[in-house]
Amino acid sequence: NRWHEKWFALYQNVLFYFEGEQSARPAGMYMLEGCNCERVPAPKFCISTLFKRVREHSFSPSNLQHYFTVLFGHEGQKPLELRCDDEADGDEWVEAIHQASYSDILIEREVLMQKYIHLVQIVETEKIAANQLRHQLEDQDTEIERLKSEIVALNKTKERMRPYQGNQEDEDPDIKKIKKVQSFMRGWLCRRKWKTIVQDYICSPHAESMRKRNQIVFNMVEAESEYVHQLYILVNCFLRPLRMAASSKKPPISHDDVSSIFLNSETIMFLHEIFHQGLKARIANWPTLILADLFDILLPMLNIYQEFVRNHQYSLQVLANCKQNRDFDKLLKQYEANPACEGRMLETFLTYPMFQIPRYIITLHELLAHTPHEHVERKSLEFAKSKLEELSRVMHDEVSDTENIRKNLAIERTIVEGCDILLDTSQTFIRQGSLIQVPSVERGKLSKVRLGSLSLKKEGERQCFLFTKHFLICTRSSGGKLHLLKTGGVLPLIECTLVEEADTS
């Protein structure tokens, strides 16, 4: 109902306010990251109230038009209503608050740094190329002067020999020998010049970059061969024998558990066998290396990795449950004793596909670092790298969401009465632990119900779980089971106030 005059200071994405312009310390602050600032019409007041405010604050009714609000993105934060006496001043404040985003500054800085690094590399490359061209021009000038002197000498010799050119058959044998020697020398000079050109290219930065690019491709083929071998061991030493065991008279494991543990493993092996054969075919055509079309074939089929990654934690959990069966554990140890496994456990082979997509991203990043900008494959390789990075982000988010849901469900199962609020997928687990709930000492100014005074007469240990939206308080019975407190066991954090009491008495 009243306007309060404050002195504001905007620094990056933080808006400080002071009681006055001469105040030494701010009275408060607002975080503007993710907020929205917009101009709105002035609030409508009755005529008597309007003129009363005009008399109290000494401003004209027209000044009420320079009015704007700041809407914050996080819940529980009321909009900030502001007014300026000057329209230009109000426009400047709105524009400044719109641009008060620290994340945008970081993104622009990163883009500028990348451009700067790229330009520095171009300048260094151009300097090296200019020095090489300068040396080549000096060598060419020396060669031209030498050839000119040879031409002058040859013209003089030709003038002396002209009377004897009328009859080629009667040419002097010594002249024929001289011509043969000259022909041999010209051929030797041409070969030496060509050898110099080739050696200059071999020592050039472009040739060095191509050598590094080829080495990256060769290492990629070796890594792909090793990965296919690991998948072959996973399928042939574990998956297929366990399928046969599941079909036996006394199966140590069910077919459903086998499918849960090895989801898409066989399909992934077939996919990478095809990709590996394509790489070896490209290497056979070296020094011509065309790789982009192989990634174009691989990218549409990488969605099967999403299912494998999403299922990975569950597959390890199913495997751990199956190991409780002695027959299965004994059979699995026999499979792991195979010399082809080299002492590695089944969990190790199930983890290998989790790192393949990041390995491809790193390889493409190194490959692009040594691929010229005008190279015919650069755009295709950049497209493949962007698609793999997008897939990697999606898989990471899905794994995080799945793990959060499983964590919430595991906590919900430990509570005897159950807890419906943990079935909310947006509820994120933060931490858990034991806290001591102490009896409350009544204080005169606190009238609200406090956590410490919930019908508690003596100190008691509570098992607490903190989530993004709720705080759970449980008691542990003698049998080790958890029970929610009947009163105040589930506290919505949006309705709570946290007070730190310095008085420990």
N, C-alpha and C positions, 0 to 999 in steps of 0.2 A: 504493500500500500504506500510505500515511500521510496523515493530514489535515494541512494547513498552515493555520495561523491567519493571516488577512490582514484589513486594515482597508479596507472598500470605500466608495466615494462614487459615487453615481449622479447624473449631470448631463445632463438632456435624454435623448439617445440614446447617451451614452458612459458606460461603467462603468469607473472608475479603481480600482486597488487599490494599497495601500501596505503596507510591511512592518510598520508599527505606527501607532497613532493619532497619535503625535507626529512622524511622518515628514514632512520638508519637501517632498519630491518623490515623485510616484507611481512605483511599480515597474513599472507597465504599464497597459494599457487594453484594453477590448473594445468594438467597435462593435455596438450592439444593434439597428440598423435592419434590420427584416425577420426578427428572431430569434423563437424560440418558447420560452416558459418554462412548465414543467409540474412539478407535484408528483409524486414517485415514491416507492415504498417504500424503506426503508433497505436498504443492501446486506447480504446474509447473510454472517456471519462465523462461524467456529468459536468455541466457548466460550473456549478458552484465549487465542486472539488477541484476542477482545473484551475480556476482563478485563485483558489486558496493556495495551491501549490506554486502558482506563479508568484504570489506574494511572499511565500516562505523561502523560496529558492532563487528568486530574482532571475527567472528566465522567461522568455516569451513563449506563447503557445506554439508558434511555428517551429520552435526547436525540437518539439516532441517528434517531429517527422524523421529525424536522423537516428533511427532505432534499428538494432540488429540483435540476433541471438546466436549463441554458440551451442550446438547440439553435440554431446559427447557420445562416443561409440559404446562405452561400457555401461552395463546395467547399474541402476541405483544412483546415477549421477544426474541431478536436475540440470535443465538447460540454463545457461548463463545469459541473462538479459542485460544489454548494454545500450547506452545512448550517448551521442556526441552532440556538442553545440554547433558543429560546423559540418556541412555535408561532405566537403572534400576530405576532411579528417576522418569521417565515418567510412568513406570509400577506401581510404588508405588502410584503415584498421581491418576491414573485411578482406581486402586483397592480401594483406600481410598474414592474417590468420589462415587463409586458404593455402598459402605457401609454407606454412610452419610444419613441415614434415621432415623429420630427421632421416627416415628411410629413403625418401626421394633424393635427398642430398647425397646419401651414401651410394645410391644407384648411379647418379650422375657422375660422382667422383670415380666410381669403378669404370664407367664407360670412357671417361676422359683419360684415365690411366692406361686402359687398353689401347686407345688411339695413340697416346703418347709413346708407349712401348713399341707399337707397330711402326710409327714414324721414325723412331730412333733406329730401329733395325733397318728400315729402308735407307736412311741416310748413311749408315755404316756400310751397307752393301754397295750403295752408289759410290762412296769414296773408294772402296776397294776396286770396283770396276773402273773408275776413272784413272786410278794409278796404273792398273794393268794396261788400259788403252794408251796412256801416255807413254809407257815403256814400249808398247808395240809400235807406236808411231815413230819413236826415236829409232827403233831397230829397222823399221821400214825405210826411214830417211837414209840411214847408213847403207842399207841394201841397194836403194835406188842410186846413190852416188857410186857405189861399186859397180853396178850394172852399166851405168852411163860410161864409166871409164873403160869397161870391157867392150862396149859398143864402139867407142871411138877407136880402140885398138883393133877391133875386128874390121872396121871400115878401112883403116889404113892397110891392113893385111889384104883385104879384098881388092883394093886398088892396085897393090903390087902383083896380085895373082891374076888380074883380069886378062892379060895377054895369053894366058895358058888355058882359058876356059873354052876356047873355040873347039877344041878337040878333046872330048872327055875320055876317049879311049886311050889317048896318048898322055893322060895325066901322070904326073910323077908319082911313083910308089910312096915316097916320103910324104907327099901331100895327102894321100889316102890314109896313111897312118895317123897323120896329124888330125884329120877330120874324125877318124874313129876315136881318138883320144878325147877330142872336144865333145863328141856325142856322149861318150862315157861320163865325162865331167858334168855335162848338163843334166844327165839322168841322176847323178849322185847329188847334185845341188837340189834338184826337185825333191828327191827322197828325204834329204836332210831338212828341207823347209817343211815338208809334211810332218816329219817326226817332231819338229819344234812346235807346230800347231797342236798336235795331239797331246804332247807333254804339257803345253800351256793349259789345255782344257782339263787334263787330269788334275792339275794343281789348282783349278779355279774353285770358288765357293759353290757354284752350281753342281759341279761333279761331286764335291764332298757331301752336299746335301742329298744328292741322289744315292750315294753309297750308304748314308745313314738310313735313308728311306728303305732301300733294299734290305738292309740288315734288320730293320723293324719287321718287314714282311717275312723274312726267313725265321725270325724268332716267333712270330705269330703262328707260322705253320708248325713249328716244333711244339709250341704250347697247345695248339689245337690237337695235335697228335697225342700228346700226353693226356689231355682231357678226354678224348675219345677212348683211350685205353682205360682210364678210371671208370668211365661209364660202362665199358665192356665188363670190367670186373664186378661192378655193382649189379649188373643184370645177370651175368652168367654164373657168378659165384654166390649170389645171395637171392635175387628175385626168383629166377627160374627153379633153383633147388627148393626154395620155400613153398613155391606153388605146388610142386610135386609132393612135398611133405604134407601140405594142407589137404591133399586128395588121398592120403594114406588111410589105413584102417583106424589107427589111433592118431589123429592129427595133433601135433603140438601147437598148431596155430590155425586160425580160421582164414578162409579166403578173404573175408571182409578186412581182417587185420592186415593181411598182405597187401591188399589194394590201398589201405590207408597209409601204410609205411612207405610204399614204393610208387606213389601216385605220379603218373606221367613219366616215370624214369625210362621206360623202354622207348617211348615216343621221342624223348629228348635225345637218347642215344642214336636213333635212326636219323634224326634231324642233323646232328653234328657229324655223323658219318658222311652224309651227303655234302655238307659244307666243307669237310676236310678233303673229300675227293675233288671238289671244285678248286680248293686252294692248291692242291698238288698239280692239277691240270694247268693252272695259271703259272706256277713255277716252271713247268716244262717249257713254257713259251718265253722264258727270260731271255733277253733283258726287257721285253715288253710285258708289263705287269698291269692288268686291268682287274681291279677288285670291287669296284662300286656295284656292278651287277650282282655279285655274290651276296652282298648285304641287302640288295633289293629283294632277293629271293628269301633271305633269312628273316627279315623284319616282320612280314605278315604272320609267320609261324611262331614268333616269340611269345604270343599270348599264353602258350602252354606253360611258360615259366611263371606267369602270375599265379596259376593254380598250384604249381609246385611250391613256390615261396609262401603262398598263403597257407598251405597245408604243412609246412616244414615243422613248426613247433608241435602241431598235433601229431605228426608222424613220430617224432621223438618221444612224445608222451605215450603213444600206443606201444612203441617198442619197449619203453621202460616197464609198462604194465605186463607185456608179454614175457619179459625176462623173469618175472616172478614165478613163471612156470619152469620147473627144473628141467623138464624134457626139452623145452624150447631153448633154454639157456645152454644146455649141454650141446644141442645140435648147432646153435649159433657159434659157439666156441670152436667146433670142428670146422665150420666154414671159414672162420677168421684165421685158423691155423694154416690155411692154404698158402703155399709159398708166393702165389701171385699177389696176395694182399700185403705182403711185406710187413707183417705185424700191425697193420692198421685195422681199426674196428669198423663195424658197419656204420656207426654214427659219423665217422670221418667221411666215408664215401657219400652219405646222404647230404653232407654239408657242401661238397664241391660245387654243385650247380648254383648254390647261393651266391658265389663270387664270380660267376662267368660273365654276367652282364656288366658289372663294374670293370672287369678285365678288358672287355671289348671297348668300353668307353675310354679307358686309359690308352689302349693301343691306337684307337682312332685319333685321340688328341695328339699323341706323338707323331703319328703319320701325317696329320695336317700341319704340324710344325715344320716338317721338311718337304711339304708339297707346295710348289710355287702357286701364286694366286691365279695365274693364267693357265694352270694345268687343267686338262680336260676332265679329270675326275674330282676336282676339288668340291664343286657344288654337291655332287652325289655323296661324297664322304661326309660333308658337313650336315647334309640332310639325315644320313644314317646315324651320325653322332647325336643330333638333336632328338631323334626318335628314341634312341636307346636311353638317353638321359631322362626323357619324359617317362618311359616305361620304368626306369629305376626309381624315379620319384613316386610313381603310383604304387609300385610294389612295397616301397618303404612305408608309405602311408597306410596301406592295407595291413601290413604286418603290425604296425603300431596300434591300429584300431582293434585288430583281432586279439592282440595280447592284452589290451585294456579290458575288453569284454571278458576274456577268460579269467583275468585277475578278479574282476568284480564278481563273476559267478563263483569263483573259488571261495571268496570271502562270504558270499551269500549262503553257500552250502555249510560253512562252519557255524553259522548262527542257527540255533535250534528253531526259533520261531520264523526264520526266514526274514527277508527285508525287500519289499517291493521296489523301493527307490533305487536299488542296485541294478534293476533290470532296465534302467534308462541308459541308452547307449551313449548319451552325451555326458554321463557322469564319469569323470576321470579320477582314478585313484592317485593320491599324492603320497601319503605315508601312514604307518601304523606304529603303535607302541603302547607301553603301559604308563598310566598317569595316576597320581594319588589325588583322590577327591577329598577335600578337607571340609569340616563344618564351617558354616558361614557365621561371621560376627556381624550383627545387624548394624548398619550405619544409617545415620539420620537422613542423609540426602538421597539414598538409593531406595526407590520405591518399586522398581521393576523386579520380577522374579529372576534370581541369579542362579547360575549353574551350580555354585557351591552350596546353595540352600535348599536343594531339592530333597526334602525330608531325610536329611543325613545327620546322624547324631555323633558319629565318630569317623575317623579317617578310614578310607577303603581304597584298594587298588582296582583300577578299571582298565580294561583293554579298549583302546580308542582307535578309530579308523577315520582318517581325514580324506574327504573327497572335495571336488571343486564346488559342489553345491550343498553338501550335507556333512555333518559331523556325527558319527555313531559312537555311543558309549555302551559297553557291554560289561557284564560280570561273568567271571569264570567259575563254574561249579566245581565240586570236588572231583568229579569225573573228567574234568578238563573241557567240558562243553561250554560254549558261549551263549549268553542270554542277554537280549536287549533290556535296558532299564525300562521299567513300566512307565515311569514319568521322565521325560526328557532324554529318552534313549536315542531318538532321531531328531537332530537339531538342524533346521534349514539355516544356512549361513547368512542368507539375505536378511533374516529377521534378528540376527544376533549382533551384540556389541561386545568387543573385546576390551577389557580394562586391565592394565598392568598395575597391580597394587604394590607399592614400594614398602608398605608397612608389613613386615613379616610376623608381627605378634598376633 
